[in-house]
Amino acid sequence: CPLSARLSYIMALLNPNIRSDVYEAIEYGELANMYNVRGVPKTVINEKLQFEGAYPPDIVIKKVKTEI
């Protein structure tokens, strides 16, 4: 999802403590299997919190803040 990818990159640009990597699940099947991707976009934060679907920026930021 381009909107989710863009949001993650913007967050990484604004905060040096955030790193963002975006992968195409079809092209990186091994990673998709490792993270049990069943729907896209799928967001993984610190290998602990995972959620699928596109959320508004304020919700994503809330989820990130709860994990850091």
Secondary structure, DSSP 8 states (H G I E B T S, - for coil): -HHHHHHHHHHHHH-TT-------TTT-HHHHHHTT--SSSEEEETTTEEEES---HHHHHHHHHHH-
